[in-house]
Amino acid sequence: MPMPAPIAVASHRKTYSRQKSGHPAIGRRVARHAAINPMTTQNTALNSMAVGYALESAIGAPTSNNPGAEITVPMRPATALCRPPPSSKTKRERTPITEGGASAANGPATRMRPRYQRGPPATGAAVETGSLSERVVMTESYGEPGAETVHPDATSTSDERNELMLPTRWLVAAAAGLWWCALHPKVVHLVATIVVVTIATSLGGAFTRREVMLMTGFACLVVFTSVRSEHADSAALAISTTAYTGNARVVDDPQPFDRSTRVIVEVDGRRCELWARRHSMRSRLSVVNGGDYLALSGEIVPLSPDRYQRVRWQHVVCEIQPEWLGDISVGSPLAQASNRVRALVTRTGDAIGGAHGALFRGLVIGDDRDQPSDMLQRFRSGGLSHLTAVSGQNVALILTVATPLIRKMAPRLQLVTTLALIGWFVLITRSEPSILRAGVMASIAVFAASRGRRLAPLRSLALAVMVLIVVDPLLASSVGFHLSVGATFGVIVIGPMLASIMPLPARLMLPVSITLGAQLGVLVPALLVFGRAPLVALPANLLAVPVAGVVMMVGMPVAIGVALLPALSHVVLPPIHLAVWWVDGVARVATHLEPESPRPGMIASLCLAGVVAITWGYRHHAHVRAKHEG
């Protein structure tokens, strides 16, 4: 069935041409139609259409002096400006029109090239002269005079169109408001947050009907989040001492300590802490995995207010004091599948052996349970503790490994497979706050890309925070969530600002700005929780992060490959062991170089934060002044 002729669809003051569809037949048909039957408005001499014109052309084609001149009716259909994609059905090759070639038979080739510049790559001319606006904007080329015919992505990016839909400052303010209300679910905080957000968002002018609807929706989300957070706190206060005997679902892997083992279990829909101090109970818990079911008997007791605040983000509302632990039964098929993958990584770490094997598990899946306390302390002192907390870097590396296979799938299957891969990795890493933030943020970006939109990272971060806080308000009290969001904000916002003011070589600009931006992003929670900001974090990260990234990227495939072919362990494990040793060695050196007093690091971080604040204030003032003057 023949396809309809390409048309130009007018919308308000812009006309969007569909001539550059992904189908090559449409491109050939548009080229033939424009060469045989030029429109009246195409006779107008335009600067943007003149880009790519040949100085001398054949009879009947426009010249550089009169680019809008009419052309002689060709004697045969025009040749397509692009080569069709390779296909098994293609019997003969179509050669593209040569540079500057135009005649009455094939039409003005170079005149069409500015139009083809708007379409997807590998579909036509390669004119690179002139600015972007000169090459893509074609005023009055199609449609009514005065209309601007452009490709939807030619003059404005998807981010700019999204900005028109919902400004980024709205999303950031909404995310901050939801976070605050989840931490303080009281009426006074609720009212204060709504008032502050309303004032902040009304600075640009009066509200439209759409903005009022958005504000109403945000108010509903705030109320919903506050009510859920208050309900969770009320449930913790309503716990009374009772006896329990039955099965409990193990929520997370047991955490061993020097003289006890801690595990979170779910009993009748309530999450409880279980501390095993007897040797027999600790031995029983050593073979338990997250998602399994454990038979037990004990007494459920409420938690003290201080203790509840520490475990609030884990939804723990009580403690169960066990009398005995019984049989273990496996969990759901999904839990068993994730436990099998974790077991493969654990066996690979055991093959490496010692503390380095535990560090390998921490780098790949964030499992730091078996790391010695001195290793945890030196990674924290050197500013490298984020390496053993799975986050966006791990998600990005996993997607990088899987991209060559995903690209061969259909578009919709690509989206489903990518989202499933992200969810699978989140499940394997036990849904820690940092990986939840990274997973939701990556899912939002992937979904937007599937819809043809390029979402700004700051918008993705704000949307991810809003989604997570609405789904789980107690996550707002997690220190790991604070650090993850702060570090991401620093990389997205503060890093580029530092890169523009630091006189460094290009090779060092990106890693230095990213590291400093992340350190400034977590400065406030780091000072409040840990009481210091590592002074040696910058050189330590520059030396350790690239090597740790390699381990994160190849760790999972290597673990699976060694499980399938054990003979490969003698080939692939020594380089990985060397990389893990390097990361641990950097942490050791950084710990020795880090001053004992936290003051030098705090002073340096605060000074750098002041420079960033002054730079941002100056640029914001210049932007506002230019906006008013313009």
matplotlib code that plots the C-alpha trace (Angstrom):
import matplotlib.pyplot as plt

x = [0.0, 1.6, 2.3, 0.7, 2.7, 4.6, 2.8, 3.6, 1.5, 1.0, 0.8, 0.4, 3.2, 5.4, 5.1, 6.7, 7.7, 7.5, 9.8, 12.6, 10.9, 13.1, 11.7, 14.1, 11.2, 9.7, 13.0, 13.2, 9.5, 10.1, 13.2, 11.3, 8.3, 10.3, 12.4, 9.4, 6.8, 8.5, 6.1, 5.7, 7.3, 10.4, 11.2, 12.1, 15.8, 16.7, 20.0, 19.4, 18.6, 21.7, 23.9, 25.5, 24.7, 27.3, 28.9, 28.3, 25.6, 24.1, 21.4, 18.1, 19.5, 19.7, 23.0, 24.6, 23.6, 19.9, 19.3, 15.5, 15.3, 12.8, 14.2, 13.5, 11.0, 13.2, 12.9, 12.9, 12.2, 14.8, 17.4, 17.2, 19.6, 20.5, 21.6, 18.9, 20.0, 21.5, 18.9, 18.8, 16.0, 18.1, 19.3, 21.3, 23.0, 21.9, 24.8, 24.2, 24.4, 27.9, 28.9, 27.7, 25.9, 22.6, 20.8, 17.4, 17.2, 18.0, 17.0, 18.9, 20.8, 22.5, 19.4, 17.8, 20.7, 19.8, 16.4, 18.1, 20.4, 17.4, 16.7, 18.4, 22.0, 23.2, 20.3, 21.7, 24.1, 26.9, 27.0, 28.9, 29.3, 27.4, 25.9, 23.3, 20.5, 21.6, 21.6, 18.3, 15.9, 14.0, 11.7, 8.8, 10.0, 6.8, 3.3, 2.1, 4.5, 5.7, 5.5, 8.6, 9.1, 11.6, 12.1, 10.7, 14.3, 16.0, 15.6, 14.8, 16.0, 13.7, 14.9, 13.7, 10.3, 10.1, 11.1, 8.0, 5.9, 7.2, 10.2, 13.1, 12.9, 9.3, 10.5, 13.4, 11.2, 8.6, 11.2, 12.6, 9.1, 8.2, 11.4, 10.9, 7.3, 8.4, 11.0, 8.6, 5.0, 3.4, 0.7, 2.9, 5.6, 3.1, 1.6, 5.1, 6.3, 3.3, 3.7, 7.4, 7.1, 4.2, 6.2, 9.3, 7.4, 5.3, 8.3, 8.0, 4.5, 0.9, -0.3, -2.1, -4.8, -2.3, 0.1, -2.8, -3.5, 0.1, 0.2, -3.0, -1.4, 1.7, -0.4, -2.1, 1.2, 2.5, -0.6, -0.4, 3.3, 2.8, -0.1, 1.9, 4.9, 2.8, 1.0, 4.3, 5.4, 2.1, 2.4, 5.8, 4.3, 1.4, 3.7, 3.1, 5.0, 3.6, 4.9, 5.2, 5.8, 5.8, 7.5, 9.1, 10.4, 14.0, 14.1, 17.9, 21.0, 22.2, 24.8, 27.5, 29.3, 32.0, 29.7, 26.3, 24.4, 21.7, 18.9, 15.6, 12.6, 9.0, 6.4, 2.7, 3.4, 5.7, 9.4, 11.4, 15.1, 16.5, 19.8, 21.3, 24.0, 24.2, 26.6, 23.9, 21.7, 24.6, 25.5, 21.9, 21.7, 25.0, 23.2, 20.2, 19.7, 17.4, 13.9, 14.1, 11.6, 12.8, 10.8, 11.3, 9.8, 10.4, 8.9, 8.1, 9.1, 8.8, 11.8, 13.0, 12.5, 16.2, 16.6, 13.5, 14.9, 18.1, 16.2, 13.2, 14.2, 14.2, 10.6, 11.6, 9.0, 9.9, 12.5, 11.9, 14.0, 14.4, 14.2, 15.0, 15.5, 14.1, 14.0, 14.8, 12.7, 13.5, 11.7, 10.0, 11.5, 12.6, 14.4, 16.1, 17.3, 18.9, 20.5, 22.0, 23.7, 24.9, 26.3, 28.3, 29.9, 30.5, 32.3, 34.5, 35.3, 36.2, 38.5, 40.3, 40.4, 40.8, 39.8, 40.3, 37.7, 35.2, 36.2, 35.5, 31.9, 31.5, 32.6, 30.4, 27.2, 27.7, 28.0, 30.4, 29.3, 32.6, 34.9, 37.1, 36.4, 39.8, 39.1, 35.7, 37.4, 40.2, 37.8, 35.7, 38.7, 40.0, 36.7, 36.3, 33.4, 31.1, 32.9, 31.3, 27.9, 26.3, 25.0, 24.6, 28.1, 27.3, 24.0, 25.8, 28.5, 26.0, 24.0, 27.3, 28.0, 24.5, 24.1, 25.6, 23.0, 20.1, 20.6, 19.8, 16.3, 13.1, 12.6, 9.8, 11.7, 14.8, 12.8, 11.3, 14.7, 16.6, 14.0, 14.0, 17.8, 17.8, 15.2, 17.1, 20.3, 18.4, 17.0, 20.4, 21.9, 19.1, 17.5, 19.8, 18.9, 21.7, 20.8, 17.1, 17.9, 20.2, 17.7, 14.7, 16.7, 18.1, 14.6, 13.2, 16.0, 15.5, 11.8, 12.2, 14.7, 12.3, 9.8, 12.3, 13.1, 16.4, 15.8, 18.2, 20.0, 18.7, 15.1, 15.7, 17.1, 14.2, 11.6, 13.4, 13.4, 9.7, 8.8, 10.8, 9.6, 5.9, 6.3, 8.4, 8.3, 10.6, 13.4, 13.9, 15.5, 18.2, 21.7, 22.6, 19.8, 21.0, 24.6, 23.4, 21.2, 23.7, 26.6, 24.5, 23.4, 27.0, 28.1, 25.2, 25.2, 28.4, 30.7, 30.1, 30.4, 33.8, 34.9, 34.3, 36.4, 39.3, 42.4, 43.2, 44.1, 41.2, 42.2, 42.0, 39.1, 36.3, 37.5, 38.6, 35.3, 33.2, 35.1, 35.0, 31.3, 30.4, 32.4, 30.6, 27.3, 27.7, 29.4, 26.5, 25.4, 29.1, 29.8, 26.6, 27.0, 30.7, 32.0, 34.7, 35.3, 38.3, 41.1, 42.7, 39.4, 40.4, 43.7, 42.4, 39.4, 41.4, 43.7, 41.1, 37.9, 39.1, 40.4, 37.4, 35.2, 36.8, 36.2, 32.5, 32.1, 33.7, 33.0, 29.5, 30.4, 33.6, 31.7, 29.2, 32.0, 34.1, 31.1, 30.4, 34.1, 36.2, 39.4, 39.1, 39.7, 43.5, 43.4, 40.8, 41.1, 44.7, 44.1, 41.0, 42.9, 45.5, 42.9, 41.3, 44.7, 45.3, 42.1, 42.8, 46.4, 45.1, 42.8, 45.7, 47.9, 45.1, 44.4, 48.1, 48.1, 44.8, 45.3, 44.1, 42.3, 39.1, 39.7, 41.9, 39.4, 36.5, 38.2, 39.2, 35.7, 34.0, 36.3, 35.6, 31.9, 32.2, 33.8, 31.0, 28.4, 30.0, 30.3, 26.7, 25.5, 27.5, 26.2, 22.7, 22.9, 24.3, 21.6, 18.8, 20.3, 20.7, 17.1, 15.8, 18.0, 17.1]
y = [0.0, 3.3, 5.7, 9.2, 12.2, 14.0, 17.0, 19.8, 20.0, 23.5, 23.9, 27.5, 29.4, 26.5, 23.9, 20.5, 18.7, 14.9, 14.6, 13.1, 10.0, 7.0, 5.2, 5.8, 5.7, 8.8, 10.7, 9.7, 10.7, 14.1, 14.7, 13.8, 15.9, 19.0, 18.8, 18.3, 20.5, 23.3, 25.3, 29.1, 29.8, 27.9, 30.6, 33.0, 33.5, 32.5, 32.6, 29.4, 27.6, 29.0, 26.9, 24.2, 25.7, 25.1, 28.2, 26.8, 24.3, 22.8, 24.3, 24.9, 24.5, 27.5, 29.3, 31.0, 34.4, 33.5, 30.4, 30.6, 30.7, 28.3, 25.2, 23.6, 20.7, 17.6, 15.0, 12.1, 11.6, 12.9, 10.6, 10.2, 12.3, 9.4, 5.8, 3.4, 1.2, -2.2, -4.9, -8.3, -7.1, -4.4, -5.6, -2.6, 0.3, 3.8, 6.2, 9.5, 12.8, 14.1, 17.3, 20.2, 18.1, 19.4, 19.3, 19.5, 15.7, 15.2, 18.5, 20.9, 18.5, 21.0, 23.0, 20.0, 19.4, 21.9, 20.1, 16.7, 18.1, 18.1, 14.4, 11.5, 10.7, 8.7, 9.9, 12.6, 15.4, 16.2, 20.0, 21.2, 24.9, 27.6, 27.5, 25.1, 27.5, 28.3, 24.7, 23.5, 26.5, 27.0, 30.0, 30.0, 26.9, 25.0, 26.1, 29.6, 32.6, 33.5, 30.0, 28.4, 24.9, 22.9, 19.5, 19.2, 18.8, 21.4, 24.6, 23.4, 20.4, 18.1, 19.6, 23.0, 21.6, 19.9, 23.1, 24.7, 21.9, 22.0, 24.1, 22.3, 24.6, 23.4, 19.8, 20.6, 22.5, 19.8, 17.1, 19.1, 19.8, 16.1, 15.2, 17.7, 16.6, 12.9, 13.8, 16.0, 14.8, 17.6, 20.1, 23.1, 21.7, 20.8, 24.3, 25.9, 23.8, 24.5, 28.3, 28.3, 26.3, 28.5, 31.7, 30.2, 29.1, 32.3, 34.5, 34.2, 35.8, 35.0, 31.4, 29.9, 27.3, 24.6, 25.8, 25.8, 22.2, 21.3, 23.0, 21.2, 17.9, 18.7, 19.6, 16.2, 14.4, 16.4, 15.4, 11.8, 11.6, 13.2, 10.9, 7.8, 8.9, 9.7, 6.4, 4.5, 6.3, 5.6, 1.9, 1.8, 3.4, 0.9, -2.1, -4.0, -7.0, -10.3, -13.8, -15.2, -18.7, -19.3, -18.5, -15.2, -13.9, -12.8, -9.3, -8.9, -10.9, -11.4, -8.9, -10.5, -8.6, -9.5, -11.2, -11.2, -11.3, -9.0, -9.8, -8.1, -10.4, -9.8, -11.1, -10.7, -7.7, -6.0, -5.8, -6.7, -6.7, -10.0, -10.2, -13.7, -13.8, -17.6, -19.6, -22.0, -19.2, -17.4, -20.7, -21.1, -17.6, -18.0, -20.1, -17.8, -15.5, -12.7, -13.9, -17.2, -18.2, -19.0, -20.8, -19.2, -18.5, -15.5, -12.4, -9.2, -6.0, -2.3, -0.2, 2.9, 6.3, 6.8, 3.3, 3.5, 6.7, 4.8, 1.9, 3.9, 3.9, 0.1, 0.0, -1.7, -1.1, -3.7, -6.3, -10.0, -11.7, -15.3, -18.3, -20.8, -20.8, -23.7, -24.9, -22.7, -22.8, -21.1, -18.0, -17.0, -18.0, -14.4, -14.4, -17.7, -16.4, -13.3, -15.4, -17.7, -14.7, -13.4, -16.8, -16.8, -13.5, -14.8, -17.9, -15.7, -13.5, -16.6, -17.7, -14.4, -14.9, -12.8, -9.2, -8.6, -11.2, -9.4, -6.1, -7.6, -8.5, -4.9, -3.4, -5.6, -6.1, -3.8, -6.7, -5.4, -7.7, -9.7, -6.7, -6.2, -3.1, -1.6, -1.8, -0.1, 2.6, 3.4, 3.5, 6.0, 8.1, 8.2, 9.3, 6.0, 4.5, 5.2, 2.5, -0.3, 1.3, 0.3, 3.4, 5.0, 4.0, 0.3, 0.7, 2.6, -0.1, -2.9, -1.2, -0.6, -4.3, -5.2, -2.5, -4.4, -7.1, -4.8, -2.7, -5.7, -5.9, -4.1, -0.6, -1.7, -4.8, -2.7, -0.6, -3.6, -5.4, -2.4, -1.7, -5.4, -5.4, -2.4, -4.0, -7.2, -5.5, -3.5, -6.8, -8.5, -5.6, -5.8, -2.5, -0.3, 3.5, 4.4, 1.7, 2.6, 6.2, 5.1, 2.6, 4.9, 7.7, 5.4, 4.1, 7.6, 8.5, 5.3, 5.8, 9.4, 8.3, 5.7, 8.6, 10.7, 13.0, 13.9, 14.5, 16.7, 14.9, 17.3, 16.8, 13.0, 13.3, 15.4, 13.0, 10.0, 11.6, 12.5, 8.9, 7.3, 9.6, 9.1, 5.3, 5.0, 8.2, 6.5, 6.5, 10.2, 9.4, 7.2, 8.5, 6.5, 8.2, 11.6, 10.9, 9.4, 12.3, 14.8, 13.3, 13.1, 16.7, 17.7, 15.8, 17.3, 20.9, 21.7, 19.7, 21.7, 24.9, 23.9, 22.8, 26.2, 28.1, 25.7, 26.2, 22.6, 20.5, 18.9, 15.4, 16.3, 18.7, 16.1, 13.7, 16.6, 18.5, 15.4, 14.4, 17.8, 18.3, 15.0, 15.9, 19.3, 17.6, 15.3, 18.0, 18.7, 15.1, 14.1, 16.8, 16.0, 12.3, 11.6, 14.9, 15.3, 15.9, 13.9, 16.1, 13.4, 12.4, 14.1, 12.3, 9.1, 9.1, 10.0, 7.0, 4.4, 5.1, 4.2, 0.8, 0.2, 0.9, -1.9, -4.3, -3.2, -3.6, -7.1, -8.5, -9.9, -11.4, -12.9, -14.5, -16.1, -17.2, -18.7, -20.6, -22.0, -22.7, -23.1, -23.3, -19.6, -18.7, -19.0, -16.5, -13.9, -13.8, -12.6, -9.3, -8.7, -9.5, -7.0, -4.3, -5.0, -4.8, -1.5, 0.0, -1.2, 0.1, 3.6, 3.5, 2.6, 5.4, 7.9, 6.9, 7.5, 10.9, 12.1, 14.5, 13.2, 16.5, 17.0, 20.8, 21.0, 19.0, 21.0, 24.3, 23.4, 22.1, 25.2, 27.5, 25.6, 25.7, 29.5, 29.8, 27.8, 29.9, 33.2, 31.9, 30.8, 34.1, 36.1, 34.1, 34.2, 38.0, 38.3, 36.1, 38.1, 41.4, 40.2, 39.0, 42.3, 44.3, 42.0]
z = [0.0, -1.0, 1.8, 1.8, 0.6, 3.3, 4.8, 7.1, 10.2, 11.6, 15.4, 16.7, 15.1, 14.2, 11.4, 12.1, 8.9, 8.9, 5.9, 7.9, 9.1, 9.9, 6.8, 3.8, 1.3, 2.8, 2.4, -1.3, -1.9, -0.3, -2.4, -5.6, -4.7, -3.8, -6.9, -9.3, -7.7, -5.7, -3.5, -3.9, -0.6, -1.6, -4.1, -1.3, -0.9, 2.6, 4.4, 6.2, 2.9, 1.3, 3.6, 1.5, -1.9, -4.6, -6.1, -9.6, -10.5, -13.5, -15.7, -13.9, -10.3, -7.9, -7.5, -4.6, -5.9, -6.2, -4.1, -4.3, -8.1, -9.8, -11.3, -14.6, -14.5, -14.4, -17.2, -14.7, -11.0, -8.6, -7.0, -3.3, -1.2, 1.0, 0.6, 1.9, 4.8, 3.9, 3.6, 2.1, -0.1, -1.7, -5.1, -6.2, -4.5, -4.9, -4.9, -3.1, -5.0, -5.1, -3.4, -5.4, -8.0, -9.2, -12.5, -14.1, -13.8, -10.2, -8.6, -6.4, -4.1, -1.9, -1.4, 0.3, 2.6, 5.3, 5.5, 5.9, 8.6, 10.9, 10.7, 12.3, 11.5, 8.5, 6.3, 4.0, 3.3, 5.6, 5.5, 8.6, 7.7, 9.6, 13.1, 14.3, 13.9, 10.3, 9.4, 10.9, 10.8, 7.6, 7.8, 5.3, 3.5, 3.9, 5.0, 5.4, 5.3, 8.8, 10.1, 11.2, 9.8, 11.9, 13.2, 16.8, 18.1, 15.9, 17.7, 21.3, 23.2, 25.0, 28.3, 27.2, 26.2, 29.6, 31.2, 29.6, 31.0, 34.5, 35.6, 37.3, 40.3, 40.9, 41.0, 43.3, 45.6, 45.6, 46.3, 49.2, 50.6, 50.5, 52.2, 55.0, 55.6, 55.7, 58.4, 60.3, 59.8, 61.9, 60.9, 61.6, 59.3, 56.7, 56.5, 56.6, 53.8, 51.6, 52.2, 51.5, 48.3, 47.1, 47.7, 46.0, 42.9, 42.6, 42.0, 38.3, 38.1, 38.6, 38.6, 35.6, 35.8, 35.1, 37.8, 40.3, 39.4, 39.9, 43.2, 44.3, 43.3, 45.2, 48.3, 48.0, 47.8, 50.9, 52.9, 51.8, 52.7, 56.1, 56.9, 56.0, 58.0, 61.0, 60.7, 60.7, 63.9, 65.5, 64.7, 66.5, 69.6, 69.7, 70.2, 73.4, 74.9, 73.5, 72.9, 69.4, 68.0, 64.2, 61.0, 60.2, 56.9, 56.8, 55.3, 54.9, 55.2, 58.8, 60.0, 62.1, 64.9, 67.4, 69.9, 68.3, 65.0, 63.9, 61.5, 60.6, 60.4, 59.5, 61.9, 61.1, 58.9, 61.5, 61.1, 64.2, 65.1, 66.2, 68.1, 68.4, 71.1, 71.8, 69.7, 68.5, 67.3, 65.5, 63.8, 62.7, 61.3, 59.4, 56.7, 56.4, 53.4, 52.8, 51.7, 53.6, 56.2, 59.8, 62.5, 65.8, 69.2, 71.4, 72.9, 71.0, 72.9, 71.9, 71.1, 73.0, 71.2, 70.5, 69.2, 67.0, 65.3, 64.3, 62.7, 61.5, 57.8, 57.9, 59.0, 62.2, 65.0, 67.6, 68.8, 69.1, 71.8, 70.6, 72.8, 70.1, 66.3, 64.2, 60.6, 57.6, 54.4, 51.1, 50.0, 46.8, 43.4, 42.9, 46.2, 45.4, 42.1, 43.6, 46.4, 43.7, 42.0, 45.4, 46.1, 42.9, 43.9, 47.4, 46.0, 43.8, 46.8, 48.8, 46.0, 46.3, 50.0, 53.2, 53.6, 49.9, 49.0, 51.3, 49.7, 46.3, 47.4, 48.7, 45.4, 43.2, 45.2, 48.2, 50.7, 53.4, 56.2, 56.3, 56.0, 59.0, 61.2, 60.4, 56.7, 57.1, 59.2, 56.7, 53.8, 55.8, 56.8, 53.3, 51.8, 49.9, 51.8, 48.8, 46.8, 48.9, 48.8, 45.5, 43.7, 40.3, 39.2, 39.6, 37.7, 34.9, 34.6, 34.5, 31.8, 29.9, 29.8, 28.7, 26.1, 23.2, 23.7, 24.4, 21.2, 19.1, 20.4, 19.3, 20.9, 23.3, 24.2, 24.9, 27.4, 29.2, 29.3, 30.6, 33.3, 34.3, 34.4, 36.7, 39.0, 39.1, 40.2, 42.8, 44.2, 44.2, 46.2, 48.8, 48.0, 49.9, 49.9, 47.5, 45.0, 45.2, 44.3, 41.5, 40.2, 40.1, 38.6, 35.9, 35.2, 34.8, 32.4, 30.4, 30.1, 29.0, 26.4, 25.0, 24.6, 22.6, 25.5, 27.0, 30.7, 32.6, 35.4, 38.0, 36.9, 37.1, 40.6, 41.8, 40.3, 41.8, 45.3, 45.0, 43.9, 46.6, 49.4, 48.3, 48.1, 51.3, 53.5, 56.2, 53.6, 54.3, 57.7, 56.2, 56.4, 53.3, 51.4, 52.5, 51.3, 48.0, 47.1, 48.3, 46.3, 43.2, 43.5, 43.9, 40.8, 38.8, 40.0, 41.8, 39.6, 36.4, 38.3, 39.7, 36.3, 34.8, 37.4, 38.0, 35.8, 35.2, 32.2, 30.3, 31.5, 35.1, 34.9, 34.9, 37.6, 39.9, 39.5, 40.0, 43.2, 44.7, 43.8, 45.4, 48.6, 48.8, 48.2, 51.3, 53.4, 55.7, 56.5, 56.8, 59.4, 61.3, 61.4, 61.2, 62.4, 59.7, 56.0, 54.7, 53.5, 51.4, 49.7, 46.4, 45.6, 47.1, 44.8, 41.8, 42.4, 43.5, 41.6, 38.1, 39.3, 41.5, 38.5, 36.5, 39.3, 39.5, 35.8, 35.4, 38.8, 38.1, 34.6, 36.0, 39.0, 36.6, 34.2, 36.9, 38.1, 34.6, 33.8, 37.0, 35.0, 34.1, 37.8, 37.4, 34.5, 35.5, 39.3, 39.6, 37.8, 39.8, 43.0, 42.0, 41.4, 44.8, 46.4, 44.8, 46.1, 49.6, 49.4, 48.4, 51.4, 53.7, 52.4, 52.6, 56.2, 57.1, 55.4, 56.8, 59.8, 63.1, 63.7, 61.6, 61.4, 58.3, 56.2, 57.6, 56.9, 53.4, 52.6, 54.0, 52.0, 48.8, 49.6, 50.0, 46.6, 45.0, 46.8, 45.6, 42.1, 42.0, 43.4, 40.9, 37.9, 39.2, 39.6, 36.1, 34.6, 36.3, 35.2, 31.6, 31.7, 32.8, 30.4, 27.5]

ax = plt.figure().add_subplot(projection="3d")
ax.plot(x, y, z, "-o")
ax.set_aspect("equal")
plt.show()
